[in-house]
Amino acid sequence: MYKILIRPVLFLFDAETAHHFTFGAIGVFSKLGLNRFFRKSFVLDDPKLEREVFGVKFKNPVGLAAGFDKDARRYNEFSDFGFGFVEIGTVTPKPQDGNPKKRLFRLLADKAIINRMGFNNKGVFEAVEQLKKKHRVIIGGNIGKNKVTPNEDAIKDYLICFEALFEHVDYFVVNVSSPNTPGLRELQDKAPLTDLLKKLKRQNSKQAKKLVQKEKPILLKIAPDLTDDQLLDIIDIVRITEIDGVIATNTTIERKGLKSHLILSEEQGGLSGKPLGNRSTEVIRFLSEKSNKAFPIIGVGGIHSPEDALEKLDAGADLIQLYTGFIYEGPGLVKKINKAILERTT
């Protein structure tokens, strides 16, 4: 029904307009009690789907990637579509509007999206207010820096977000790989990234002791455009800093092999969706094999079918996340993937 009736209507509108409309509609449906229908249609509960990764227990291994629920407004509702976890953000210390519109583009011929949103969000403290609701799902907190913050002060922004979210999320993701904040990817270089992660680890220990809680898992989200040598650096950084895992991958600035109109495909920003699938799988496999499975990996990028999801898991991912595939294929994709995973275990 989604691809026949709902998607064609949504795709008549600008992508960002459709996104905001969908968010509003999901909220209305929930207030009307229709979330019970969604749960019955899309949620697959089975103990065999449960996973414990970096000390966190997930009801199933399929999550919603960051960027969809930036301000933590609909995480419970997204659990009604079958997701085992929802990653909110990227959030920054101060609210920011992001880049000028138009900044979100569908590449229909490629089943892809280009975005240059620029960390538009209402700020970490607004997200905290939203997260005070009772959670029905595991929550990840994806944190970044404000556009106006110079890289030499970036650590302060990450620490502010980390401290504010500590009591409200189940794990953290350090985003230094978005292509839409000028200079951000420079923080992926070995020296600044090692320094950033070490300071977050120290803050983690300090917060845990202060609140008499366990430390929260910290993951690093990386770009698909890193070279093999840079990926080896990432493996070394994970070892040195003792963070808990990696999310592979963010969006790409690569544009090779696209079928969509040249003017559209050359829009600035990060490309997600089907064209990213092979590269993200390559990165997952490289990290898994070269590290000898030394740390957990969340695989994301180009998952539009159960086969795509299983490919990521076979390459070495412990969990997976959807974003563009959820937009193109609809919520039924979550259940299909969980069914395929379940069939493998029986």
C-alpha positions in Angstrom: 0.0 0.0 0.0 2.8 2.4 0.8 4.5 2.3 -2.6 1.2 2.2 -4.5 -0.8 4.9 -2.6 1.2 6.8 0.0 4.7 7.3 -1.6 3.3 8.7 -4.9 1.4 11.4 -3.0 4.4 12.3 -0.8 6.7 12.4 -3.8 4.5 15.0 -5.4 5.8 17.5 -2.8 9.3 18.9 -2.1 11.2 16.3 0.0 11.6 18.5 3.1 7.9 19.5 3.0 6.9 15.8 2.7 9.2 15.0 5.7 7.6 17.5 7.9 4.1 16.5 6.8 4.8 12.9 7.6 6.2 13.8 11.0 3.0 15.7 11.8 0.8 12.9 10.5 2.6 10.2 12.6 1.9 12.4 15.7 -1.8 12.7 14.9 -2.1 9.0 14.2 -0.6 8.2 17.5 -2.9 10.6 19.4 -5.9 8.9 17.6 -4.6 5.5 18.8 -3.7 4.2 15.4 -0.2 3.3 16.7 -1.8 0.0 17.8 -2.6 -0.7 14.2 0.9 0.1 13.2 2.4 -2.2 15.9 0.2 -5.0 14.7 1.2 -4.5 11.1 4.9 -3.8 11.4 6.3 -5.1 14.7 7.8 -8.5 14.8 8.5 -9.6 18.4 10.7 -12.7 18.8 13.4 -13.5 21.4 15.6 -14.8 18.6 15.8 -11.3 17.2 17.2 -9.9 20.4 20.8 -8.7 20.3 23.2 -7.5 23.1 25.8 -5.2 21.5 28.2 -3.0 23.4 26.3 -3.8 26.6 22.9 -2.7 25.4 20.0 -5.1 24.8 18.1 -4.5 21.5 14.7 -6.1 20.7 15.9 -6.5 17.2 18.9 -5.4 15.1 17.1 -2.9 12.8 17.4 0.7 13.7 16.4 4.1 12.4 19.5 6.2 11.5 20.2 9.7 12.7 18.8 12.6 10.7 15.2 11.4 10.6 14.2 12.3 14.2 16.6 15.1 14.7 14.9 16.7 17.7 13.7 13.5 19.4 10.1 14.2 18.7 8.8 10.8 17.4 11.1 8.1 18.7 8.3 6.2 20.5 6.1 6.4 17.4 9.0 5.0 15.2 9.2 2.0 17.5 5.6 1.2 16.4 7.0 0.7 12.9 9.1 -2.2 14.2 12.5 -0.5 14.8 14.6 -2.0 17.5 16.4 1.3 18.2 16.1 5.0 17.1 19.1 7.4 16.8 18.1 11.0 17.4 20.1 14.0 16.2 22.5 15.1 15.0 22.1 17.6 17.9 24.3 20.6 18.6 24.6 22.8 21.7 22.8 25.8 20.3 19.8 25.6 17.9 20.6 26.3 14.3 18.6 26.6 11.1 21.0 24.6 9.0 21.8 25.5 5.4 19.6 27.5 3.1 16.7 25.7 1.4 16.3 23.9 -1.0 18.6 21.4 0.6 17.0 18.0 0.2 16.7 16.3 -3.2 15.3 12.9 -4.4 17.2 11.1 -7.1 14.3 8.8 -8.2 16.2 7.0 -10.9 18.9 6.0 -8.4 16.6 5.4 -5.3 18.8 8.0 -3.6 18.7 11.3 -1.7 21.2 14.2 -1.6 21.0 16.3 1.5 22.9 19.4 2.7 20.7 20.0 5.7 23.7 21.3 7.8 22.7 19.9 11.3 19.4 21.8 11.5 18.1 21.2 14.9 16.5 23.0 17.9 19.5 22.4 20.1 20.5 19.7 22.6 18.4 21.1 25.5 15.2 20.9 23.5 16.0 17.3 22.6 16.5 16.6 26.3 13.0 18.0 27.1 11.6 15.6 24.4 13.5 12.7 25.8 12.0 13.1 29.3 9.0 11.1 28.0 9.0 7.4 28.8 11.0 5.5 26.2 9.6 2.4 24.5 12.7 1.9 22.4 16.5 2.0 22.7 17.7 5.6 22.0 21.0 6.6 20.5 22.2 10.2 20.8 24.1 11.5 17.7 26.1 14.6 18.7 27.9 17.3 16.6 29.2 20.9 16.7 27.6 24.1 15.8 28.5 25.5 12.4 29.9 28.7 13.9 32.2 26.8 16.3 35.8 26.7 15.0 37.4 23.2 14.9 39.8 24.2 17.7 36.8 24.6 20.0 34.8 21.7 18.7 35.5 19.5 21.7 33.5 21.9 23.9 30.4 21.5 21.8 30.7 17.7 21.9 31.2 17.7 25.7 28.1 20.0 26.2 25.9 17.6 24.2 27.4 14.6 25.9 26.7 15.9 29.4 23.2 17.1 28.6 22.1 13.8 27.0 23.9 11.4 29.3 20.9 10.5 31.5 18.5 10.3 28.5 20.1 8.1 25.8 21.4 4.5 25.8 24.5 5.1 23.6 26.3 8.0 22.0 27.4 8.6 18.4 30.2 11.1 17.6 29.5 12.6 14.2 32.6 14.1 12.6 31.7 12.7 9.1 28.9 14.9 7.8 29.9 16.6 4.6 27.4 19.5 5.2 29.2 21.4 8.0 32.3 23.2 6.7 35.5 21.7 8.0 33.8 19.0 10.1 35.5 16.1 8.3 38.9 17.5 9.2 38.1 16.2 12.7 38.4 12.7 11.3 42.2 13.1 11.1 43.9 10.9 13.5 45.3 13.5 16.0 42.2 15.6 16.5 39.9 12.6 16.5 41.9 10.7 19.1 42.0 13.8 21.3 38.2 14.3 21.0 37.4 10.7 21.8 39.7 10.6 24.7 38.1 13.6 26.3 34.7 12.2 25.7 35.8 9.0 27.4 37.0 10.9 30.4 33.7 12.8 30.6 31.9 9.5 30.3 33.7 8.2 33.4 33.1 11.4 35.3 29.4 11.5 34.5 28.9 7.8 35.4 30.6 8.3 38.8 28.7 11.5 39.5 25.3 9.9 38.8 26.2 6.4 40.1 25.4 4.9 36.7 27.2 2.8 34.1 29.3 4.5 31.5 27.4 4.9 28.2 28.8 3.3 25.0 30.4 5.7 22.6 30.5 5.0 18.8 32.1 6.9 16.0 30.3 7.5 12.7 32.6 7.6 9.8 32.5 8.7 6.1 32.4 6.2 3.3 35.0 8.3 1.4 37.9 7.4 3.7 40.9 5.6 2.1 42.2 2.2 3.3 45.0 3.9 5.2 42.5 6.2 6.9 40.3 3.2 7.8 43.4 1.6 9.3 43.8 4.8 11.3 40.2 4.4 12.5 40.9 0.9 13.7 43.9 2.2 15.6 41.9 5.1 17.1 39.2 2.7 18.3 42.0 0.6 20.0 43.8 3.6 21.5 40.7 5.4 22.8 38.8 2.2 23.8 35.5 3.5 22.4 32.8 1.0 21.9 32.2 0.8 18.1 31.8 2.3 14.7 28.9 3.3 12.5 29.7 2.7 8.9 28.8 4.8 7.0 27.6 8.4 6.7 26.6 9.9 3.4 29.1 10.2 0.5 30.3 13.0 -1.6 31.0 10.6 -4.5 28.8 10.9 -7.6 30.0 8.1 -9.9 27.5 6.0 -11.9 24.3 7.9 -11.1 21.4 7.6 -13.5 19.6 10.8 -12.5 19.7 14.1 -14.4 23.2 15.6 -14.3 22.0 18.9 -12.8 20.2 17.1 -10.0 23.1 14.6 -9.3 25.6 17.4 -9.0 23.8 19.1 -6.2 26.1 19.7 -3.2 25.7 17.5 -0.1 25.8 14.0 1.0 24.4 11.2 -1.1 22.5 8.3 0.5 20.5 5.4 -0.7 21.1 2.6 -3.2 24.3 4.0 -4.8 26.0 4.0 -1.4 25.2 0.3 -0.7 28.3 -1.3 -2.1 30.8 1.2 -0.6 29.3 1.0 2.8 29.5 -2.8 2.7 33.1 -2.6 1.6 33.9 -0.3 4.6 32.1 -2.7 7.0 34.0 -5.7 5.6 37.4 -3.9 5.7 36.9 -2.8 9.3 35.7 -6.2 10.5 38.4 -8.2 8.8 41.4 -5.8 9.4 40.4 -5.4 13.1 39.7 -9.2 13.5 36.2 -8.2 14.7 37.7 -6.2 17.6 34.7 -3.9 17.9 31.0 -3.8 17.0 29.9 -2.2 13.8 26.5 -0.7 12.9 26.0 -0.9 9.2 24.1 1.8 7.3 23.9 2.8 3.7 21.8 1.6 0.8 19.6 -0.9 2.6 16.5 -1.2 0.5 15.7 -4.9 0.9 16.2 -7.8 3.2 19.0 -9.0 0.9 20.8 -5.7 1.4 20.5 -6.0 5.1 21.8 -9.6 5.2 24.7 -8.5 3.1 25.7 -5.9 5.7 25.4 -8.5 8.5 27.5 -11.0 6.5 30.1 -8.3 6.0 30.5 -7.9 9.7 27.8 -5.6 11.0 26.2 -6.4 14.3 23.3 -4.1 13.8 21.9 -2.1 10.9 20.2 1.2 10.3 17.8 2.4 7.7 17.2 5.9 6.4 16.7 6.4 2.6 15.5 2.8 2.2 12.7 3.6 4.7 11.6 6.5 2.6 11.6 4.6 -0.7 10.4 1.2 0.5 8.2 2.2 3.5 7.8 0.8 7.0 7.1 -2.7 5.7 10.8 -3.0 5.0 11.6 -3.2 8.7 9.4 -6.3 9.2 10.7 -7.9 6.0 14.3 -7.5 7.2 13.5 -8.9 10.7 11.7 -11.8 9.1 14.7 -12.6 6.9 17.0 -12.5 9.9 14.6 -14.7 11.9 14.5 -17.3 9.1 18.2 -17.6 9.3 18.1 -18.5 13.0 15.4 -21.2 12.7 
